[in-house]
Amino acid sequence: MKYTSGVWLNLPSLGLSIRVLFTGFLIVTGLGLVMAGGQIMLTHGMADGKYGLSVDDVVYSYYGNRNNSKLETKLNGSMKDKAPAEVRMEMIKWARAGAPEDQWNARIKGLFQSHCVMCHSIIPGLPDFTKFDVVRDIAEVDKGETIDSLTRVSHIHLFGIAFIFFFIGLIFSLSVGIPKWLKELVILTPFVFLIIDVVSWWLTKFHPGFAWLTIIGGFGYVAASTFMWVVSMYQMWILPRSGREYQVNAWQD
C-alpha cells in the first residue's frame, strides 16, 4: 500500500442526480426529525401538565409520578383537552378510590367509551381502554415506563435513528474545507449522544436524578445532525461550483 495524491469525490463536485438524491433524503429526514420533536413535545412534554419539555417531564415519563396514577397524570397533562374537567375529575376520583370494578361497569366505562376509546382501541401501541384490566393497571400508582415498553422502544430507537445518522454522516463525510479531526468528531457525536439518550431512559427509570442525561443526549445529537445537515446542503447548492475537483491525499493499493 502506498500513499499517493488523488481526486476525491466531494459534495461540490457531485452531479445533479446525486445532489438531488442526497437533498431529497436530507429534506425528508429533516422533516421527520422536526415531526419527532413535535411528537415528543405533545407526549413527554406534557407529562407534568405544562407546555415545554422539562426535567420533570422526563422524570414522570420514565420514573413516574409516584404521587399519582399514570391515568391522573395523563388526564392533567397531555390528555387534558380530550374530556371536560368534570369528566376528568370523575375518572381521577375513581382511580384514587382504587379503580373498583363495580363503578367501572356502572359509570366509568361509559366515560371512557365517550372520550377515550376512539383512539385507545384502534391505534397500535396505545392501551386498549375497552378492557377493564388495562384501565385498572393505568389507574395504579404511576411508576413510569415498564421494562417491556422500555426494551421495545429502546431497540426501535437505536436501530432506526442509527440508520438516519449513518446516512447523514455519510453525506457529510463528502464535505470539503473542514478539518479532518472536526469532521470525524461531528460524525461520531450523534451516535455517542444517541447511546447516552437511550441509557438515560433506563437510569431514570430507577433513579430520577439521571433525567438530565436525557435532555443532554437529545440536545447533543440534534445539534450534531443539524450542523451536518446545514453544511451538506450548503456545499451541494450554494458553494461556488467552479473548480469542483479537490485534490486530497488518499491511500491507494
C-alpha atoms as one frame of an Amber mdcrd trajectory, in Angstrom:
protein
   0.000   0.000   0.000   1.366   3.395  -0.886   0.444   6.972  -0.105  -0.409
   8.960  -3.228  -2.347  12.005  -4.308  -5.741  11.504  -5.926  -9.060  13.075
  -6.743 -11.667  12.788  -4.029 -15.418  12.654  -4.571 -16.919  15.570  -2.649
 -20.167  17.454  -2.266 -19.366  20.460  -4.511 -18.338  18.144  -7.382 -21.386
  15.865  -7.314 -23.524  15.537 -10.411 -27.071  16.849 -10.393 -28.750  13.453
  -9.994 -26.716  12.557  -6.887 -27.247  16.003  -5.397 -30.996  15.645  -5.904
 -30.909  12.188  -4.294 -28.945  13.400  -1.264 -31.070  16.541  -0.969 -34.305
  14.577  -1.043 -33.061  12.323   1.737 -31.892  15.264   3.853 -35.162  17.180
   3.429 -37.357  14.197   4.303 -35.102  13.262   7.224 -35.100  16.850   8.469
 -38.895  16.990   8.359 -39.037  13.629  10.132 -36.823  14.884  12.948 -38.976
  18.014  13.289 -42.105  15.861  13.497 -40.381  13.645  16.071 -39.610  16.722
  18.141 -43.228  17.812  17.905 -44.418  14.369  18.969 -42.105  14.467  22.000
 -43.458  17.882  22.981 -47.057  16.666  22.728 -46.452  13.471  24.719 -43.481
  13.598  27.103 -43.501  17.409  27.001 -46.900  17.474  28.697 -46.174  14.806
  31.303 -46.062  17.415  34.097 -49.158  19.201  32.803 -47.177  22.166  31.433
 -46.120  23.030  27.897 -42.466  22.557  27.015 -40.041  19.732  27.716 -38.524
  19.819  31.194 -36.608  17.552  33.542 -39.873  16.843  35.374 -41.391  15.612
  32.094 -38.549  13.128  31.712 -38.891  12.002  35.329 -42.648  11.494  35.027
 -42.266   9.640  31.730 -39.627   7.114  32.827 -39.534   7.096  36.653 -43.182
   8.018  37.046 -45.070  10.358  39.317 -45.237   8.238  42.452 -47.829  10.583
  44.000 -50.402   9.930  41.268 -51.591   7.237  38.903 -50.499   7.322  35.282
 -54.155   7.920  34.409 -54.312  11.029  36.592 -51.006  12.336  35.252 -52.192
  11.982  31.663 -55.632  13.474  32.341 -53.977  16.536  33.885 -51.295  16.660
  31.185 -51.225  15.593  27.548 -54.833  14.306  27.589 -56.266  17.364  29.321
 -58.100  18.584  26.224 -59.714  15.222  25.463 -62.522  15.464  28.018 -64.340
  18.145  30.062 -62.984  18.968  33.511 -65.864  17.290  35.341 -65.379  14.057
  33.377 -61.652  14.019  34.014 -62.200  14.627  37.730 -64.665  11.743  37.925
 -62.125   9.423  36.297 -59.401  10.654  38.673 -61.568  10.118  41.760 -62.319
   6.605  40.574 -58.588   5.888  40.169 -57.823   7.321  43.618 -60.518   5.076
  45.107 -58.664   2.021  43.850 -60.465   1.633  40.499 -63.365  -0.516  41.812
 -64.875  -2.745  39.148 -68.495  -2.109  40.166 -68.094   1.621  39.464 -66.409
   0.785  36.178 -69.419  -1.152  34.957 -71.945   1.311  36.311 -70.451   4.610
  35.149 -66.735   4.907  34.361 -66.749   2.542  31.367 -69.221   4.821  29.601
 -66.985   7.854  30.174 -64.034   6.078  28.601 -66.185   4.990  25.656 -67.289
   8.587  25.073 -63.916  10.280  25.361 -61.071   7.766  25.037 -61.730   4.595
  23.079 -61.866   6.326  19.690 -58.064   6.275  19.942 -57.393   3.811  22.764
 -58.891   0.829  20.990 -57.715   1.126  17.380 -54.296   2.847  17.350 -51.416
   0.331  17.693 -49.233   0.931  20.723 -51.922   2.652  22.809 -53.517   0.742
  25.717 -56.965  -0.657  24.906 -59.390   1.232  27.132 -62.298  -1.063  26.323
 -60.753  -3.581  28.731 -61.138  -3.101  32.478 -57.861  -4.842  33.352 -55.910
  -2.483  31.109 -57.525   0.638  32.561 -57.066  -0.662  36.117 -53.325  -1.032
  35.508 -53.165   2.565  34.216 -55.075   3.698  37.328 -52.426   2.294  39.677
 -49.573   4.375  41.100 -47.540   5.783  38.217 -44.164   4.033  38.061 -43.295
   5.315  34.605 -42.453   3.186  31.604 -42.494  -0.576  32.092 -39.424  -2.684
  31.415 -41.197  -4.283  28.445 -42.026  -0.891  26.972 -38.505   0.458  27.521
 -36.988  -2.597  25.861 -39.245  -2.268  22.829 -38.772   1.485  22.410 -35.005
   1.278  23.016 -34.286  -1.251  20.282 -36.550   0.557  17.794 -34.910   3.883
  18.631 -31.360   2.550  18.394 -31.874   0.726  15.098 -33.979   3.422  13.408
 -32.102   6.558  14.471 -28.691   4.940  13.918 -29.543   4.389  10.241 -30.527
   8.048   9.878 -27.269   9.220  11.477 -25.300   6.805   9.284 -26.602   8.279
   6.035 -26.419  11.894   7.225 -22.828  11.239   8.314 -22.025   9.530   5.017
 -23.217  12.557   3.047 -21.394  14.952   5.386 -18.175  12.926   5.018 -18.004
  14.217   1.419 -17.823  17.842   2.582 -14.730  19.977   1.955 -12.854  22.674
   3.840 -13.480  21.166   7.293 -10.553  19.972   9.432 -10.266  16.190   9.439
 -10.433  15.946  13.240 -13.566  18.106  13.359 -15.312  16.118  10.628 -14.597
  12.827  12.393 -15.765  14.245  15.739 -19.031  15.577  14.297 -19.790  12.273
  12.541 -19.212  10.326  15.770 -21.097  12.735  18.049 -24.734  11.800  17.273
 -24.026   8.090  17.802 -22.471   8.794  21.197 -25.347  11.004  22.299 -27.884
   8.513  20.973 -26.421   5.893  23.306 -26.430   8.410  26.180 -30.064   9.224
  25.433 -31.271   5.613  25.492 -29.138   4.622  28.501 -30.527   7.632  30.381
 -34.081   6.265  29.997 -33.070   3.131  31.873 -31.123   5.030  34.525 -34.020
   7.449  35.070 -36.414   4.514  35.371 -34.587   3.529  38.573 -33.462   6.970
  39.786 -34.919  10.366  38.773 -31.565  12.088  39.176 -30.453  10.817  35.768
 -33.196  12.698  33.889 -30.725  15.428  32.916 -28.868  12.908  30.737 -31.934
  12.548  28.530 -32.006  16.302  27.864 -28.247  16.345  27.212 -28.401  13.311
  24.922 -31.226  14.704  22.826 -29.620  18.130  22.520 -26.254  16.609  21.565
 -27.416  14.503  18.645 -29.811  17.185  17.374 -27.008  19.784  17.353 -24.562
  17.490  15.531 -27.163  16.350  12.991 -28.250  19.926  12.312 -24.657  21.001
  11.706 -24.073  18.146   9.229 -27.404  18.855   7.511 -26.693  22.572   7.033
 -23.104  22.066   5.855 -24.122  19.355   3.396 -26.944  21.416   1.863 -24.739
  24.496   1.656 -21.890  22.709  -0.088 -24.176  20.980  -2.586 -26.170  24.034
  -3.660 -24.561  27.306  -2.517 -20.801  26.733  -2.577 -19.277  28.112  -5.817
 -19.250  25.424  -8.499 -16.003  26.455 -10.247 -13.014  24.161  -9.816 -15.162
  21.415  -8.353 -12.484  18.730  -8.142 -10.479  18.957  -4.925  -7.078  17.301
  -4.693  -6.573  15.447  -1.424  -4.274  12.801  -0.078  -5.685   9.286  -0.351
  -4.484   5.776   0.354  -4.361   3.569  -2.709  -3.242  -0.008  -3.264
